[in-house]
Amino acid sequence: MPLAKSVIDRKAAENDIAILSLGRSSGEGTDRQLKGDYLLSENEQQLIQQVSQAFHGKGKKVIVILNTGGVMDVESWKNQADAILLAWQPAQEGGNAIADILTGSVTPSGKLTMTFPVRYEDVPSAAHFPKPGENPEYIEYTDGIYVGYRYFSSFDVQPAYPFGYGLSYTQFDYSPVKVEEVAATGEKEISFQVKNTGSVPGKEVVQLYVSSPAGLIDKPVKELKAFVKTGLLSPGEEEEIRFRLSVADLASFVPEDSAWIAEAGVYTIEAGTSSQDIKQVSTFTLPENQVVTKVHNILNPDQPIHELKN
């Protein structure tokens, strides 16, 4: 049952800030549901609305903590909160970690490992995933390579929060990206500087995305190829970031050739703080197709088992 409005009004008068926590089961052992799980329950929606109105009416802020094991709806209520802290399910030390972040003892540096959609229908699997009352024994998988951020980025679907997203109490600048070839290995070395331009110490999770030529097969518009977290950078301090990409890192499997191939053409390097917040861009070119690994079709599902043994 939601709290009475009189109780919430009294809390708003007595306290400096509101902290609400929304919890969910992990989803292990059974599929999660839409209503009351991915979507907030009516009581949860009402609680956020009433608390927001009461505290904002007195010029006070509202923080919502998400103690959840997966994605849930945020679009319907995020504008009623001044801050959202995604704690996931942090176990016995979670309270201390949350307190450190909320009080400013620690600067947050976590980034999303999944995309939070605006609507459930924006997720590519929504159209074919079993709904209540439907037969779950047969599911036709139609996502293909377009899973998660690959789908949202490739088809310009705007998320509530993109893959790799995460705020900080400070800011970071990225210097222009340099791409150099390592003569001994043929790898591409990507380097740039990340500088703390804010007023408090913090760490940054640097993400490296690559857009590849797509002449032989279909490919997403970009793919995450590497990431790294900087050390704790004081205000004004910078750190050099270096990544190495081998030809194998650039290759995709081409079924018609039964091979992993890095296609000839222009590759675009994107360095950023999320899949949609790209800070610096550079390019390099492979002059010709490079076969990384050739495979043999020994597990053809249409081939009888006794033939595979001979």
Backbone hydrogen bonds in HBPLUS format (Angstrom, degrees):
<---DONOR---> <-ACCEPTOR-->    atom                        ^
c    i                          cat <-CA-CA->   ^        H-A-AA   ^      H-
h    n   atom  resd res      DA  || num        DHA   H-A  angle D-A-AA Bond
n    s   type  num  typ     dist DA aas  dist angle  dist       angle   num
A0007-VAL N   A0004-ALA O   3.04 MM   3  5.33 124.8  2.35 103.3 116.9     1
A0008-ILE N   A0004-ALA O   3.17 MM   4  6.58 159.6  2.21 154.1 159.4     2
A0009-ASP N   A0005-LYS O   2.90 MM   4  6.11 160.3  1.94 152.1 157.6     3
A0010-ARG N   A0006-SER O   3.03 MM   4  6.18 151.2  2.12 139.1 146.6     4
A0011-LYS N   A0007-VAL O   2.94 MM   4  6.24 155.4  2.00 148.6 155.5     5
A0012-ALA N   A0008-ILE O   2.92 MM   4  6.16 151.8  2.00 147.2 154.9     6
A0013-ALA N   A0009-ASP O   3.12 MM   4  6.36 140.7  2.28 138.7 148.5     7
A0013-ALA N   A0010-ARG O   3.15 MM   3  5.11 124.3  2.48  92.5 106.6     8
A0014-GLU N   A0010-ARG O   3.00 MM   4  6.23 142.5  2.15 144.7 155.0     9
A0015-ASN N   A0011-LYS O   2.96 MM   4  5.87 140.8  2.12 150.6 157.3    10
A0018-ALA N   A0061-LYS O   3.03 MM  43  6.42 167.0  2.05 156.3 160.6    11
A0063-ILE N   A0018-ALA O   2.80 MM  45  6.08 164.5  1.82 155.7 160.7    12
A0020-LEU N   A0063-ILE O   2.83 MM  43  6.23 164.7  1.85 163.2 166.5    13
A0065-ILE N   A0020-LEU O   2.68 MM  45  6.06 165.4  1.70 162.1 167.0    14
A0022-LEU N   A0065-ILE O   2.86 MM  43  6.25 161.4  1.89 168.5 174.8    15
A0067-ASN N   A0022-LEU O   2.81 MM  45  5.94 167.7  1.82 159.0 162.7    16
A0024-ARG N   A0067-ASN O   3.03 MM  43  6.45 141.3  2.18 158.4 151.7    17
A0038-TYR N   A0033-GLN O   3.09 MM   5  6.45 159.0  2.13 147.1 153.7    18
A0037-ASP N   A0034-LEU O   3.35 MM   3  5.50 166.9  2.36 119.7 119.5    19
A0039-LEU N   A0034-LEU O   2.70 MM   5  5.60 173.5  1.71 157.6 158.3    20
A0073-ASP N   A0038-TYR O   2.77 MM  35  5.71 178.5  1.77 149.2 149.6    21
A0045-GLN N   A0041-SER O   2.99 MM   4  6.27 165.6  2.01 155.5 159.1    22
A0046-GLN N   A0042-GLU O   2.93 MM   4  6.08 159.1  1.97 146.7 152.8    23
A0047-LEU N   A0043-ASN O   2.88 MM   4  6.03 155.4  1.94 145.4 152.2    24
A0048-ILE N   A0044-GLU O   3.02 MM   4  6.24 170.6  2.03 156.2 157.4    25
A0049-GLN N   A0045-GLN O   3.05 MM   4  6.21 162.8  2.08 147.4 152.6    26
A0050-GLN N   A0046-GLN O   2.90 MM   4  6.06 166.8  1.91 154.1 157.3    27
A0051-VAL N   A0047-LEU O   2.92 MM   4  6.00 169.9  1.93 156.3 159.6    28
A0052-SER N   A0048-ILE O   2.89 MM   4  5.86 160.2  1.93 145.4 151.9    29
A0053-GLN N   A0049-GLN O   2.99 MM   4  6.14 163.3  2.02 147.2 151.8    30
A0054-ALA N   A0050-GLN O   2.98 MM   4  6.11 163.3  2.00 148.6 153.3    31
A0055-PHE N   A0051-VAL O   2.95 MM   4  6.03 175.5  1.95 157.8 159.2    32
A0056-HIS N   A0052-SER O   2.89 MM   4  5.69 157.5  1.94 145.4 153.0    33
A0057-GLY N   A0053-GLN O   2.96 MM   4  5.72 139.3  2.13 131.0 141.8    34
A0058-LYS N   A0055-PHE O   3.06 MM   3  5.30 147.4  2.17 103.2 112.9    35
A0060-LYS N   A0055-PHE O   2.79 MM   5  4.93 161.6  1.82 146.6 142.1    36
A0059-GLY N   A0056-HIS O   2.99 MM   3  4.79 163.9  2.02 104.7 107.0    37
A0082-ASP N   A0062-VAL O   2.84 MM  20  5.37 151.5  1.92 145.8 155.5    38
A0064-VAL N   A0083-ALA O   3.00 MM  19  6.42 162.3  2.03 154.4 158.6    39
A0085-LEU N   A0064-VAL O   2.93 MM  21  6.34 159.5  1.97 152.8 159.5    40
A0066-LEU N   A0085-LEU O   2.90 MM  19  6.23 162.6  1.93 153.2 157.9    41
A0087-ALA N   A0066-LEU O   2.94 MM  21  5.74 143.7  2.08 140.2 151.8    42
A0077-TRP N   A0074-VAL O   3.18 MM   3  5.74 157.1  2.24 114.6 121.2    43
A0078-LYS N   A0074-VAL O   2.82 MM   4  5.42 140.5  1.98 167.0 175.0    44
A0080-GLN N   A0077-TRP O   2.91 MM   3  5.59 163.0  1.94 124.1 129.8    45
A0081-ALA N   A0078-LYS O   3.21 MM   3  5.48 161.5  2.25 107.4 113.1    46
A0094-GLY N   A0091-ALA O   2.93 MM   3  5.38 160.1  1.97 119.4 125.1    47
A0097-ALA N   A0093-GLU O   3.08 MM   4  6.36 162.5  2.11 154.9 160.2    48
A0098-ILE N   A0094-GLY O   2.88 MM   4  6.03 165.5  1.90 156.2 159.8    49
A0099-ALA N   A0095-GLY O   2.96 MM   4  6.09 160.5  2.00 146.0 151.7    50
A0100-ASP N   A0096-ASN O   2.95 MM   4  6.17 156.2  2.01 147.5 153.6    51
A0101-ILE N   A0097-ALA O   3.14 MM   4  6.43 153.3  2.21 146.3 152.7    52
A0102-LEU N   A0098-ILE O   2.91 MM   4  6.14 170.7  1.91 159.2 161.7    53
A0103-THR N   A0099-ALA O   2.98 MM   4  5.99 152.1  2.06 147.9 154.4    54
A0105-SER N   A0100-ASP O   2.86 MM   5  4.92 123.3  2.19 151.2 159.9    55
A0106-VAL N   A0100-ASP O   3.18 MM   6  5.53 148.8  2.28 127.4 123.8    56
A0104-GLY N   A0101-ILE O   3.17 MM   3  5.17 148.5  2.27  99.0 108.5    57
A0112-LEU N   A0165-TYR O   2.81 MM  53  5.22 150.1  1.90 136.5 145.4    58
A0164-GLY N   A0112-LEU O   2.80 MM  52  4.58 147.9  1.90 125.1 133.6    59
A0116-PHE N   A0161-TYR O   2.97 MM  45  5.08 166.3  1.99 162.3 162.8    60
A0160-ALA N   A0116-PHE O   2.79 MM  44  5.49 139.3  1.95 143.3 156.2    61
A0161-TYR N   A0116-PHE O   3.12 MM  45  5.08 160.1  2.17 139.6 142.7    62
A0122-ASP N   A0119-ARG O   2.99 MM   3  5.34 156.9  2.05 109.3 116.7    63
A0123-VAL N   A0120-TYR O   3.09 MM   3  5.78 166.7  2.11 120.6 124.7    64
A0126-ALA N   A0123-VAL O   2.98 MM   3  5.49 161.7  2.01 121.1 127.2    65
A0128-HIS N   A0125-SER O   3.21 MM   3  5.70 140.3  2.38 110.7 120.1    66
A0129-PHE N   A0125-SER O   2.92 MM   4  5.76 133.2  2.14 160.5 173.3    67
A0134-GLU N   A0131-LYS O   2.91 MM   3  5.55 162.8  1.94 149.7 150.9    68
A0146-TYR N   A0143-ASP O   3.05 MM   3  5.42 144.6  2.18 137.0 133.4    69
A0147-VAL N   A0145-ILE O   3.07 MM   2  5.83 130.5  2.33 104.9  91.1    70
A0150-ARG N   A0147-VAL O   3.27 MM   3  5.60 139.9  2.44 138.9 131.0    71
A0151-TYR N   A0148-GLY O   3.01 MM   3  5.71 136.5  2.20 118.6 127.7    72
A0152-PHE N   A0148-GLY O   3.38 MM   4  6.75 162.2  2.41 148.8 152.3    73
A0153-SER N   A0149-TYR O   2.82 MM   4  5.79 166.4  1.84 153.3 156.9    74
A0154-SER N   A0150-ARG O   3.09 MM   4  5.87 153.4  2.16 130.5 138.5    75
A0155-PHE N   A0151-TYR O   3.04 MM   4  6.03 154.6  2.11 154.7 159.3    76
A0157-VAL N   A0152-PHE O   2.99 MM   5  4.69 149.8  2.08 134.3 141.5    77
A0165-TYR N   A0162-PRO O   3.12 MM   3  5.58 152.6  2.20 138.4 137.3    78
A0275-SER N   A0163-PHE O   2.91 MM 112  5.66 171.1  1.91 164.9 162.5    79
A0197-THR N   A0171-GLN O   2.86 MM  26  5.43 146.9  1.97 131.8 141.1    80
A0173-ASP N   A0195-LYS O   2.86 MM  22  5.17 153.6  1.93 144.8 153.0    81
A0195-LYS N   A0173-ASP O   2.89 MM  22  5.17 162.6  1.92 149.8 155.7    82
A0175-SER N   A0193-GLN O   2.90 MM  18  5.14 158.4  1.94 148.8 153.7    83
A0178-LYS N   A0191-SER O   2.92 MM  13  5.29 167.5  1.93 159.2 163.2    84
A0191-SER N   A0178-LYS O   3.01 MM  13  5.29 155.8  2.07 145.6 152.8    85
A0180-GLU N   A0189-GLU O   2.96 MM   9  5.19 163.1  1.99 145.0 150.2    86
A0189-GLU N   A0180-GLU O   2.67 MM   9  5.19 173.5  1.67 168.7 168.4    87
A0182-VAL N   A0187-GLU O   2.78 MM   5  5.24 167.0  1.80 154.6 158.7    88
A0185-THR N   A0182-VAL O   3.21 MM   3  5.73 134.0  2.44 111.6 122.4    89
A0186-GLY N   A0182-VAL O   2.68 MM   4  5.23 151.6  1.76 168.6 172.4    90
A0188-LYS N   A0245-LEU O   2.85 MM  57  5.11 167.4  1.87 149.2 151.5    91
A0245-LEU N   A0188-LYS O   2.83 MM  57  5.11 161.3  1.86 147.4 153.7    92
A0190-ILE N   A0243-PHE O   2.78 MM  53  5.08 160.5  1.82 147.8 154.3    93
A0243-PHE N   A0190-ILE O   2.83 MM  53  5.08 159.0  1.87 150.2 156.9    94
A0192-PHE N   A0241-ILE O   3.11 MM  49  5.47 145.8  2.23 144.8 152.8    95
A0241-ILE N   A0192-PHE O   2.78 MM  49  5.47 178.6  1.78 178.1 178.5    96
A0194-VAL N   A0239-GLU O   2.92 MM  45  5.39 160.8  1.95 150.7 156.6    97
A0239-GLU N   A0194-VAL O   2.84 MM  45  5.39 149.9  1.93 144.8 153.8    98
A0196-ASN N   A0237-GLU O   2.91 MM  41  5.67 169.3  1.92 167.1 165.3    99
A0236-GLY N   A0196-ASN O   2.72 MM  40  5.28 157.0  1.77 150.3 156.3   100
A0202-GLY N   A0233-LEU O   3.04 MM  31  5.43 150.9  2.12 138.4 145.9   101
A0233-LEU N   A0202-GLY O   2.89 MM  31  5.43 166.0  1.91 147.9 146.2   102
A0230-THR N   A0204-GLU O   2.88 MM  26  5.48 162.6  1.91 154.8 158.2   103
A0206-VAL N   A0228-VAL O   2.76 MM  22  5.38 152.8  1.83 172.7 163.2   104
A0228-VAL N   A0206-VAL O   2.98 MM  22  5.38 148.8  2.08 144.9 154.4   105
A0207-GLN N   A0272-GLY O   3.01 MM  65  5.40 161.2  2.05 164.8 165.8   106
A0272-GLY N   A0207-GLN O   3.00 MM  65  5.40 163.2  2.03 151.6 157.1   107
A0208-LEU N   A0226-ALA O   2.84 MM  18  5.18 162.9  1.86 163.3 157.4   108
A0225-LYS N   A0208-LEU O   2.82 MM  17  5.78 170.8  1.83 164.5 167.6   109
A0209-TYR N   A0270-GLU O   2.84 MM  61  5.00 171.1  1.85 155.0 157.1   110
A0270-GLU N   A0209-TYR O   2.85 MM  61  5.00 163.6  1.88 153.6 152.6   111
A0210-VAL N   A0223-GLU O   2.87 MM  13  5.42 154.3  1.94 145.0 151.6   112
A0223-GLU N   A0210-VAL O   3.00 MM  13  5.42 142.2  2.15 131.3 142.1   113
A0211-SER N   A0268-THR O   2.93 MM  57  4.99 159.1  1.97 142.8 149.7   114
A0268-THR N   A0211-SER O   3.00 MM  57  4.99 160.9  2.04 142.5 148.0   115
A0237-GLU N   A0234-SER O   2.88 MM   3  5.26 162.8  1.91 136.4 140.1   116
A0249-ASP N   A0246-SER O   3.06 MM   3  5.14 127.1  2.35  96.3 109.6   117
A0250-LEU N   A0247-VAL O   3.03 MM   3  5.20 138.9  2.20 100.9 112.7   118
A0251-ALA N   A0248-ALA O   3.25 MM   3  5.10 151.2  2.34  97.4 105.7   119
A0252-SER N   A0261-ILE O   3.01 MM   9  5.49 159.5  2.05 131.2 129.9   120
A0261-ILE N   A0252-SER O   2.88 MM   9  5.49 163.8  1.90 152.3 148.0   121
A0254-VAL N   A0259-ALA O   2.83 MM   5  5.61 172.9  1.83 164.4 164.4   122
A0257-ASP N   A0254-VAL O   3.06 MM   3  5.60 138.9  2.24 115.0 125.6   123
A0258-SER N   A0254-VAL O   2.97 MM   4  5.94 114.9  2.41 142.9 159.5   124
A0259-ALA N   A0254-VAL O   3.47 MM   5  5.61 162.8  2.50 135.6 138.9   125
A0258-SER N   A0255-PRO O   3.06 MM   3  4.80 147.5  2.17  96.5 106.6   126
A0295-VAL N   A0258-SER O   2.83 MM  37  5.48 174.8  1.83 159.1 160.1   127
A0260-TRP N   A0293-THR O   2.79 MM  33  5.13 157.7  1.84 150.3 157.9   128
A0292-VAL N   A0260-TRP O   2.76 MM  32  5.42 159.3  1.80 157.8 164.0   129
A0262-ALA N   A0290-GLN O   2.89 MM  28  5.14 168.3  1.90 151.0 151.7   130
A0290-GLN N   A0262-ALA O   2.91 MM  28  5.14 158.8  1.96 144.6 151.7   131
A0265-GLY N   A0286-LEU O   2.89 MM  21  5.33 159.5  1.93 142.8 148.3   132
A0286-LEU N   A0265-GLY O   2.93 MM  21  5.33 160.4  1.97 152.8 154.4   133
A0267-TYR N   A0284-PHE O   2.77 MM  17  5.43 174.9  1.77 171.8 173.5   134
A0284-PHE N   A0267-TYR O   3.01 MM  17  5.43 146.3  2.12 146.5 155.9   135
A0269-ILE N   A0282-SER O   2.66 MM  13  5.08 166.1  1.67 149.8 154.2   136
A0282-SER N   A0269-ILE O   2.93 MM  13  5.08 152.7  2.01 141.3 148.0   137
A0271-ALA N   A0280-GLN O   2.90 MM   9  5.28 171.7  1.91 157.7 160.5   138
A0279-LYS N   A0271-ALA O   2.78 MM   8  5.83 145.4  1.90 138.4 149.2   139
A0280-GLN N   A0271-ALA O   3.10 MM   9  5.28 161.4  2.13 148.2 152.8   140
A0273-THR N   A0277-ASP O   2.96 MM   4  5.63 147.8  2.07 167.0 165.7   141
A0298-ILE N   A0296-HIS O   2.93 MM   2  5.82 122.2  2.27 113.6  97.1   142
A0303-GLN N   A0300-ASN O   2.96 MM   3  5.37 164.8  1.99 117.9 122.8   143
A0307-GLU N   A0304-PRO O   3.16 MM   3  5.54 134.1  2.38 106.0 117.4   144
A0308-LEU N   A0305-ILE O   2.97 MM   3  5.20 127.1  2.26 102.5 116.6   145
A0309-LYS N   A0305-ILE O   3.30 MM   4  6.70 138.6  2.49 146.3 157.4   146
